[in-house]
Amino acid sequence: MGGMAWLSIAIVAEVIATSALKASDGFRNTLPSIVTAVGYSIAFWCMSQAIRTVPVGLAYAIWSGVGIVLITAIAWVIFRQRIDPAGLIGIALIIAGVLVIQLFSKSTA
């Protein structure tokens, strides 16, 4: 499997783990706490596989950018958290940054 596939799995696992972390209520709820621990373990293992072929700086930029956008969307839909105009502008800039990296960077593997 290629580095970008590993990175994609790492991002999904991290987003699931972070969402479960919110639901764990400070590790007071057992099932979300377990999902958090397992999700982060999978995320970091997959990231370690991704950076074997994808430059670490590029992988981390994509991981954090896509993760922020996905977590914000989940927080808005599931946890009913509001996003103000400045937040929406910031998210748009993050998406633009990830697109620039994916479409124009010569650093991709």
N, CA, C and O atoms as a GROMACS GRO file, in nm:
protein
  436
    1MET      N    1   0.086  -0.117   0.000
    1MET     CA    2   0.000   0.000   0.000
    1MET      C    3   0.090   0.123   0.000
    1MET      O    4   0.195   0.123   0.064
    2GLY      N    5   0.049   0.228  -0.073
    2GLY     CA    6   0.129   0.348  -0.084
    2GLY      C    7   0.120   0.439   0.037
    2GLY      O    8   0.030   0.427   0.121
    3GLY      N    9   0.215   0.531   0.044
    3GLY     CA   10   0.222   0.622   0.157
    3GLY      C   11   0.098   0.707   0.175
    3GLY      O   12   0.054   0.731   0.288
    4MET      N   13   0.040   0.753   0.065
    4MET     CA   14  -0.079   0.837   0.077
    4MET      C   15  -0.200   0.757   0.125
    4MET      O   16  -0.288   0.811   0.192
    5ALA      N   17  -0.204   0.629   0.091
    5ALA     CA   18  -0.312   0.543   0.142
    5ALA      C   19  -0.298   0.526   0.293
    5ALA      O   20  -0.396   0.537   0.367
    6TRP      N   21  -0.174   0.500   0.339
    6TRP     CA   22  -0.149   0.490   0.484
    6TRP      C   23  -0.185   0.620   0.553
    6TRP      O   24  -0.244   0.620   0.661
    7LEU      N   25  -0.149   0.732   0.491
    7LEU     CA   26  -0.180   0.862   0.548
    7LEU      C   27  -0.331   0.884   0.559
    7LEU      O   28  -0.379   0.936   0.659
    8SER      N   29  -0.404   0.844   0.458
    8SER     CA   30  -0.550   0.857   0.461
    8SER      C   31  -0.612   0.776   0.575
    8SER      O   32  -0.701   0.825   0.645
    9ILE      N   33  -0.564   0.654   0.594
    9ILE     CA   34  -0.614   0.572   0.704
    9ILE      C   35  -0.578   0.636   0.838
    9ILE      O   36  -0.659   0.637   0.930
   10ALA      N   37  -0.457   0.689   0.847
   10ALA     CA   38  -0.413   0.755   0.971
   10ALA      C   39  -0.504   0.874   1.003
   10ALA      O   40  -0.540   0.894   1.119
   11ILE      N   41  -0.539   0.951   0.903
   11ILE     CA   42  -0.625   1.068   0.923
   11ILE      C   43  -0.763   1.023   0.971
   11ILE      O   44  -0.816   1.080   1.067
   12VAL      N   45  -0.821   0.925   0.907
   12VAL     CA   46  -0.954   0.877   0.946
   12VAL      C   47  -0.951   0.823   1.090
   12VAL      O   48  -1.040   0.853   1.169
   13ALA      N   49  -0.848   0.745   1.123
   13ALA     CA   50  -0.838   0.690   1.258
   13ALA      C   51  -0.822   0.801   1.361
   13ALA      O   52  -0.880   0.794   1.470
   14GLU      N   53  -0.743   0.903   1.327
   14GLU     CA   54  -0.723   1.014   1.421
   14GLU      C   55  -0.851   1.094   1.440
   14GLU      O   56  -0.880   1.136   1.552
   15VAL      N   57  -0.927   1.114   1.335
   15VAL     CA   58  -1.053   1.188   1.345
   15VAL      C   59  -1.154   1.108   1.428
   15VAL      O   60  -1.226   1.166   1.510
   16ILE      N   61  -1.160   0.979   1.409
   16ILE     CA   62  -1.249   0.895   1.491
   16ILE      C   63  -1.206   0.902   1.637
   16ILE      O   64  -1.289   0.916   1.726
   17ALA      N   65  -1.075   0.890   1.661
   17ALA     CA   66  -1.024   0.894   1.799
   17ALA      C   67  -1.052   1.027   1.866
   17ALA      O   68  -1.091   1.031   1.983
   18THR      N   69  -1.033   1.136   1.794
   18THR     CA   70  -1.057   1.268   1.852
   18THR      C   71  -1.205   1.289   1.880
   18THR      O   72  -1.241   1.348   1.982
   19SER      N   73  -1.291   1.242   1.791
   19SER     CA   74  -1.436   1.251   1.815
   19SER      C   75  -1.475   1.169   1.938
   19SER      O   76  -1.556   1.213   2.019
   20ALA      N   77  -1.417   1.051   1.950
   20ALA     CA   78  -1.445   0.967   2.066
   20ALA      C   79  -1.390   1.030   2.194
   20ALA      O   80  -1.448   1.014   2.302
   21LEU      N   81  -1.278   1.101   2.182
   21LEU     CA   82  -1.221   1.169   2.299
   21LEU      C   83  -1.320   1.269   2.356
   21LEU      O   84  -1.335   1.279   2.478
   22LYS      N   85  -1.388   1.342   2.270
   22LYS     CA   86  -1.491   1.435   2.316
   22LYS      C   87  -1.603   1.358   2.386
   22LYS      O   88  -1.650   1.398   2.492
   23ALA      N   89  -1.643   1.247   2.326
   23ALA     CA   90  -1.752   1.167   2.382
   23ALA      C   91  -1.711   1.094   2.510
   23ALA      O   92  -1.796   1.054   2.589
   24SER      N   93  -1.580   1.076   2.531
   24SER     CA   94  -1.534   1.002   2.650
   24SER      C   95  -1.556   1.081   2.779
   24SER      O   96  -1.552   1.024   2.888
   25ASP      N   97  -1.579   1.212   2.766
   25ASP     CA   98  -1.603   1.298   2.883
   25ASP      C   99  -1.490   1.285   2.985
   25ASP      O  100  -1.512   1.251   3.101
   26GLY      N  101  -1.368   1.312   2.936
   26GLY     CA  102  -1.253   1.305   3.026
   26GLY      C  103  -1.220   1.163   3.069
   26GLY      O  104  -1.176   1.141   3.182
   27PHE      N  105  -1.242   1.067   2.980
   27PHE     CA  106  -1.220   0.924   3.005
   27PHE      C  107  -1.311   0.870   3.114
   27PHE      O  108  -1.275   0.775   3.184
   28ARG      N  109  -1.430   0.930   3.129
   28ARG     CA  110  -1.528   0.879   3.225
   28ARG      C  111  -1.620   0.774   3.161
   28ARG      O  112  -1.677   0.692   3.231
   29ASN      N  113  -1.634   0.777   3.028
   29ASN     CA  114  -1.717   0.681   2.956
   29ASN      C  115  -1.626   0.576   2.891
   29ASN      O  116  -1.537   0.609   2.813
   30THR      N  117  -1.650   0.451   2.926
   30THR     CA  118  -1.558   0.343   2.888
   30THR      C  119  -1.546   0.322   2.738
   30THR      O  120  -1.434   0.323   2.685
   31LEU      N  121  -1.656   0.303   2.668
   31LEU     CA  122  -1.648   0.270   2.525
   31LEU      C  123  -1.579   0.380   2.445
   31LEU      O  124  -1.488   0.350   2.367
   32PRO      N  125  -1.619   0.508   2.459
   32PRO     CA  126  -1.546   0.610   2.384
   32PRO      C  127  -1.398   0.620   2.423
   32PRO      O  128  -1.314   0.655   2.340
   33SER      N  129  -1.367   0.589   2.548
   33SER     CA  130  -1.227   0.590   2.592
   33SER      C  131  -1.146   0.482   2.520
   33SER      O  132  -1.033   0.505   2.479
   34ILE      N  133  -1.206   0.364   2.505
   34ILE     CA  134  -1.140   0.255   2.434
   34ILE      C  135  -1.123   0.290   2.286
   34ILE      O  136  -1.017   0.268   2.228
   35VAL      N  137  -1.228   0.346   2.226
   35VAL     CA  138  -1.221   0.388   2.085
   35VAL      C  139  -1.109   0.492   2.067
   35VAL      O  140  -1.037   0.489   1.968
   36THR      N  141  -1.096   0.584   2.162
   36THR     CA  142  -0.991   0.685   2.156
   36THR      C  143  -0.853   0.619   2.156
   36THR      O  144  -0.770   0.650   2.070
   37ALA      N  145  -0.828   0.530   2.250
   37ALA     CA  146  -0.696   0.465   2.261
   37ALA      C  147  -0.664   0.382   2.137
   37ALA      O  148  -0.553   0.389   2.084
   38VAL      N  149  -0.760   0.305   2.092
   38VAL     CA  150  -0.739   0.221   1.974
   38VAL      C  151  -0.721   0.308   1.849
   38VAL      O  152  -0.633   0.283   1.766
   39GLY      N  153  -0.805   0.410   1.836
   39GLY     CA  154  -0.797   0.499   1.720
   39GLY      C  155  -0.665   0.570   1.709
   39GLY      O  156  -0.607   0.577   1.601
   40TYR      N  157  -0.615   0.624   1.820
   40TYR     CA  158  -0.485   0.692   1.816
   40TYR      C  159  -0.372   0.593   1.790
   40TYR      O  160  -0.276   0.627   1.721
   41SER      N  161  -0.383   0.472   1.844
   41SER     CA  162  -0.280   0.371   1.816
   41SER      C  163  -0.274   0.338   1.667
   41SER      O  164  -0.166   0.331   1.608
   42ILE      N  165  -0.390   0.317   1.608
   42ILE     CA  166  -0.396   0.290   1.464
   42ILE      C  167  -0.343   0.410   1.386
   42ILE      O  168  -0.266   0.393   1.291
   43ALA      N  169  -0.384   0.529   1.425
   43ALA     CA  170  -0.343   0.650   1.354
   43ALA      C  171  -0.191   0.666   1.353
   43ALA      O  172  -0.132   0.692   1.248
   44PHE      N  173  -0.129   0.649   1.469
   44PHE     CA  174   0.016   0.667   1.474
   44PHE      C  175   0.091   0.556   1.403
   44PHE      O  176   0.196   0.580   1.343
   45TRP      N  177   0.040   0.434   1.409
   45TRP     CA  178   0.105   0.325   1.338
   45TRP      C  179   0.097   0.350   1.187
   45TRP      O  180   0.195   0.334   1.115
   46CYS      N  181  -0.022   0.388   1.140
   46CYS     CA  182  -0.038   0.415   0.996
   46CYS      C  183   0.046   0.535   0.953
   46CYS      O  184   0.102   0.535   0.843
   47MET      N  185   0.056   0.636   1.038
   47MET     CA  186   0.141   0.751   1.006
   47MET      C  187   0.287   0.706   0.995
   47MET      O  188   0.360   0.753   0.908
   48SER      N  189   0.329   0.614   1.082
   48SER     CA  190   0.467   0.565   1.075
   48SER      C  191   0.493   0.492   0.944
   48SER      O  192   0.604   0.495   0.892
   49GLN      N  193   0.390   0.428   0.891
   49GLN     CA  194   0.404   0.362   0.760
   49GLN      C  195   0.405   0.465   0.647
   49GLN      O  196   0.480   0.451   0.550
   50ALA      N  197   0.322   0.567   0.661
   50ALA     CA  198   0.313   0.671   0.557
   50ALA      C  199   0.446   0.744   0.539
   50ALA      O  200   0.488   0.770   0.426
   51ILE      N  201   0.511   0.777   0.649
   51ILE     CA  202   0.633   0.858   0.638
   51ILE      C  203   0.754   0.777   0.595
   51ILE      O  204   0.865   0.830   0.588
   52ARG      N  205   0.734   0.651   0.567
   52ARG     CA  206   0.841   0.573   0.504
   52ARG      C  207   0.861   0.619   0.361
   52ARG      O  208   0.972   0.609   0.308
   53THR      N  209   0.754   0.670   0.297
   53THR     CA  210   0.765   0.713   0.158
   53THR      C  211   0.722   0.858   0.135
   53THR      O  212   0.765   0.921   0.037
   54VAL      N  213   0.641   0.911   0.222
   54VAL     CA  214   0.596   1.051   0.211
   54VAL      C  215   0.684   1.136   0.304
   54VAL      O  216   0.701   1.099   0.420
   55PRO      N  217   0.739   1.247   0.256
   55PRO     CA  218   0.819   1.332   0.344
   55PRO      C  219   0.740   1.371   0.470
   55PRO      O  220   0.622   1.406   0.462
   56VAL      N  221   0.806   1.364   0.586
   56VAL     CA  222   0.737   1.382   0.713
   56VAL      C  223   0.669   1.519   0.723
   56VAL      O  224   0.557   1.528   0.774
   57GLY      N  225   0.733   1.623   0.677
   57GLY     CA  226   0.672   1.756   0.683
   57GLY      C  227   0.546   1.765   0.599
   57GLY      O  228   0.447   1.824   0.640
   58LEU      N  229   0.551   1.706   0.482
   58LEU     CA  230   0.435   1.704   0.393
   58LEU      C  231   0.323   1.619   0.454
   58LEU      O  232   0.207   1.660   0.454
   59ALA      N  233   0.359   1.502   0.505
   59ALA     CA  234   0.259   1.413   0.565
   59ALA      C  235   0.191   1.482   0.683
   59ALA      O  236   0.069   1.475   0.698
   60TYR      N  237   0.271   1.547   0.767
   60TYR     CA  238   0.213   1.612   0.885
   60TYR      C  239   0.125   1.730   0.845
   60TYR      O  240   0.022   1.754   0.907
   61ALA      N  241   0.165   1.804   0.744
   61ALA     CA  242   0.084   1.917   0.698
   61ALA      C  243  -0.053   1.869   0.648
   61ALA      O  244  -0.156   1.929   0.679
   62ILE      N  245  -0.053   1.761   0.572
   62ILE     CA  246  -0.178   1.707   0.522
   62ILE      C  247  -0.261   1.649   0.637
   62ILE      O  248  -0.381   1.672   0.645
   63TRP      N  249  -0.195   1.572   0.725
   63TRP     CA  250  -0.262   1.511   0.840
   63TRP      C  251  -0.333   1.618   0.922
   63TRP      O  252  -0.452   1.607   0.951
   64SER      N  253  -0.259   1.721   0.960
   64SER     CA  254  -0.317   1.822   1.048
   64SER      C  255  -0.423   1.905   0.977
   64SER      O  256  -0.527   1.935   1.036
   65GLY      N  257  -0.399   1.942   0.852
   65GLY     CA  258  -0.496   2.022   0.778
   65GLY      C  259  -0.627   1.950   0.756
   65GLY      O  260  -0.734   2.003   0.786
   66VAL      N  261  -0.619   1.830   0.702
   66VAL     CA  262  -0.741   1.753   0.676
   66VAL      C  263  -0.809   1.717   0.808
   66VAL      O  264  -0.932   1.720   0.819
   67GLY      N  265  -0.729   1.682   0.908
   67GLY     CA  266  -0.786   1.648   1.040
   67GLY      C  267  -0.863   1.764   1.100
   67GLY      O  268  -0.972   1.744   1.154
   68ILE      N  269  -0.808   1.885   1.093
   68ILE     CA  270  -0.877   2.003   1.147
   68ILE      C  271  -1.010   2.024   1.076
   68ILE      O  272  -1.112   2.049   1.141
   69VAL      N  273  -1.010   2.014   0.945
   69VAL     CA  274  -1.133   2.036   0.869
   69VAL      C  275  -1.237   1.929   0.905
   69VAL      O  276  -1.354   1.962   0.928
   70LEU      N  277  -1.197   1.804   0.909
   70LEU     CA  278  -1.292   1.696   0.939
   70LEU      C  279  -1.344   1.704   1.082
   70LEU      O  280  -1.464   1.686   1.106
   71ILE      N  281  -1.255   1.731   1.178
   71ILE     CA  282  -1.299   1.743   1.318
   71ILE      C  283  -1.395   1.860   1.334
   71ILE      O  284  -1.494   1.849   1.407
   72THR      N  285  -1.368   1.969   1.268
   72THR     CA  286  -1.457   2.084   1.277
   72THR      C  287  -1.594   2.051   1.219
   72THR      O  288  -1.697   2.089   1.276
   73ALA      N  289  -1.597   1.979   1.108
   73ALA     CA  290  -1.724   1.939   1.047
   73ALA      C  291  -1.801   1.845   1.141
   73ALA      O  292  -1.922   1.859   1.158
   74ILE      N  293  -1.730   1.750   1.201
   74ILE     CA  294  -1.795   1.657   1.295
   74ILE      C  295  -1.845   1.731   1.418
   74ILE      O  296  -1.956   1.705   1.466
   75ALA      N  297  -1.766   1.822   1.468
   75ALA     CA  298  -1.808   1.901   1.585
   75ALA      C  299  -1.934   1.981   1.553
   75ALA      O  300  -2.022   1.995   1.638
   76TRP      N  301  -1.943   2.034   1.432
   76TRP     CA  302  -2.059   2.112   1.390
   76TRP      C  303  -2.183   2.023   1.378
   76TRP      O  304  -2.290   2.060   1.425
   77VAL      N  305  -2.166   1.906   1.315
   77VAL     CA  306  -2.281   1.818   1.290
   77VAL      C  307  -2.321   1.739   1.414
   77VAL      O  308  -2.439   1.737   1.450
   78ILE      N  309  -2.228   1.675   1.478
   78ILE     CA  310  -2.261   1.582   1.587
   78ILE      C  311  -2.272   1.653   1.722
   78ILE      O  312  -2.366   1.629   1.798
   79PHE      N  313  -2.176   1.741   1.751
   79PHE     CA  314  -2.174   1.806   1.882
   79PHE      C  315  -2.240   1.944   1.882
   79PHE      O  316  -2.240   2.013   1.983
   80ARG      N  317  -2.295   1.982   1.766
   80ARG     CA  318  -2.369   2.109   1.752
   80ARG      C  319  -2.287   2.232   1.790
   80ARG      O  320  -2.341   2.329   1.844
   81GLN      N  321  -2.158   2.228   1.763
   81GLN     CA  322  -2.073   2.344   1.790
   81GLN      C  323  -2.084   2.442   1.674
   81GLN      O  324  -2.080   2.404   1.557
   82ARG      N  325  -2.096   2.568   1.709
   82ARG     CA  326  -2.109   2.673   1.608
   82ARG      C  327  -1.974   2.709   1.551
   82ARG      O  328  -1.871   2.701   1.619
   83ILE      N  329  -1.975   2.750   1.424
   83ILE     CA  330  -1.853   2.798   1.358
   83ILE      C  331  -1.882   2.940   1.311
   83ILE      O  332  -1.973   2.962   1.231
   84ASP      N  333  -1.805   3.035   1.362
   84ASP     CA  334  -1.829   3.174   1.323
   84ASP      C  335  -1.761   3.203   1.189
   84ASP      O  336  -1.686   3.120   1.138
   85PRO      N  337  -1.788   3.322   1.130
   85PRO     CA  338  -1.730   3.355   0.999
   85PRO      C  339  -1.577   3.347   0.996
   85PRO      O  340  -1.520   3.301   0.897
   86ALA      N  341  -1.511   3.391   1.102
   86ALA     CA  342  -1.364   3.381   1.104
   86ALA      C  343  -1.320   3.235   1.099
   86ALA      O  344  -1.222   3.202   1.032
   87GLY      N  345  -1.391   3.148   1.167
   87GLY     CA  346  -1.361   3.005   1.163
   87GLY      C  347  -1.380   2.947   1.025
   87GLY      O  348  -1.298   2.867   0.979
   88LEU      N  349  -1.487   2.987   0.958
   88LEU     CA  350  -1.512   2.939   0.822
   88LEU      C  351  -1.403   2.985   0.725
   88LEU      O  352  -1.359   2.910   0.639
   89ILE      N  353  -1.360   3.110   0.741
   89ILE     CA  354  -1.251   3.161   0.656
   89ILE      C  355  -1.123   3.082   0.682
   89ILE      O  356  -1.052   3.045   0.589
   90GLY      N  357  -1.093   3.057   0.809
   90GLY     CA  358  -0.975   2.979   0.843
   90GLY      C  359  -0.979   2.839   0.784
   90GLY      O  360  -0.879   2.790   0.733
   91ILE      N  361  -1.094   2.775   0.792
   91ILE     CA  362  -1.109   2.641   0.736
   91ILE      C  363  -1.091   2.644   0.585
   91ILE      O  364  -1.028   2.555   0.528
   92ALA      N  365  -1.146   2.746   0.520
   92ALA     CA  366  -1.128   2.760   0.374
   92ALA      C  367  -0.980   2.775   0.340
   92ALA      O  368  -0.933   2.718   0.241
   93LEU      N  369  -0.907   2.850   0.420
   93LEU     CA  370  -0.763   2.867   0.395
   93LEU      C  371  -0.687   2.736   0.417
   93LEU      O  372  -0.592   2.706   0.344
   94ILE      N  373  -0.728   2.658   0.516
   94ILE     CA  374  -0.665   2.528   0.538
   94ILE      C  375  -0.690   2.437   0.419
   94ILE      O  376  -0.597   2.371   0.371
   95ILE      N  377  -0.813   2.433   0.371
   95ILE     CA  378  -0.845   2.351   0.254
   95ILE      C  379  -0.763   2.396   0.134
   95ILE      O  380  -0.710   2.314   0.060
   96ALA      N  381  -0.752   2.528   0.116
   96ALA     CA  382  -0.671   2.580   0.005
   96ALA      C  383  -0.526   2.536   0.019
   96ALA      O  384  -0.462   2.499  -0.079
   97GLY      N  385  -0.473   2.540   0.140
   97GLY     CA  386  -0.335   2.499   0.163
   97GLY      C  387  -0.312   2.353   0.131
   97GLY      O  388  -0.212   2.318   0.068
   98VAL      N  389  -0.403   2.267   0.174
   98VAL     CA  390  -0.390   2.124   0.144
   98VAL      C  391  -0.399   2.100  -0.006
   98VAL      O  392  -0.325   2.019  -0.061
   99LEU      N  393  -0.489   2.172  -0.074
   99LEU     CA  394  -0.500   2.158  -0.220
   99LEU      C  395  -0.374   2.204  -0.291
   99LEU      O  396  -0.329   2.139  -0.386
  100VAL      N  397  -0.316   2.314  -0.246
  100VAL     CA  398  -0.191   2.361  -0.307
  100VAL      C  399  -0.082   2.255  -0.291
  100VAL      O  400  -0.008   2.227  -0.386
  101ILE      N  401  -0.071   2.198  -0.172
  101ILE     CA  402   0.028   2.093  -0.149
  101ILE      C  403   0.004   1.975  -0.243
  101ILE      O  404   0.097   1.926  -0.308
  102GLN      N  405  -0.121   1.929  -0.250
  102GLN     CA  406  -0.152   1.811  -0.331
  102GLN      C  407  -0.135   1.837  -0.480
  102GLN      O  408  -0.086   1.750  -0.553
  103LEU      N  409  -0.175   1.954  -0.526
  103LEU     CA  410  -0.175   1.979  -0.670
  103LEU      C  411  -0.043   2.033  -0.724
  103LEU      O  412  -0.009   2.007  -0.840
  104PHE      N  413   0.032   2.106  -0.643
  104PHE     CA  414   0.147   2.178  -0.697
  104PHE      C  415   0.281   2.142  -0.634
  104PHE      O  416   0.385   2.176  -0.691
  105SER      N  417   0.282   2.076  -0.521
  105SER     CA  418   0.408   2.048  -0.454
  105SER      C  419   0.484   1.938  -0.527
  105SER      O  420   0.426   1.838  -0.568
  106LYS      N  421   0.612   1.957  -0.542
  106LYS     CA  422   0.699   1.856  -0.602
  106LYS      C  423   0.751   1.760  -0.496
  106LYS      O  424   0.825   1.667  -0.528
  107SER      N  425   0.712   1.781  -0.370
  107SER     CA  426   0.760   1.699  -0.259
  107SER      C  427   0.681   1.572  -0.240
  107SER      O  428   0.721   1.487  -0.160
  108THR      N  429   0.568   1.556  -0.309
  108THR     CA  430   0.483   1.439  -0.287
  108THR      C  431   0.550   1.312  -0.337
  108THR      O  432   0.628   1.313  -0.432
  109ALA      N  433   0.518   1.204  -0.271
  109ALA     CA  434   0.578   1.074  -0.309
  109ALA      C  435   0.486   1.001  -0.405
  109ALA      O  436   0.519   0.890  -0.449
   0.00000   0.00000   0.00000
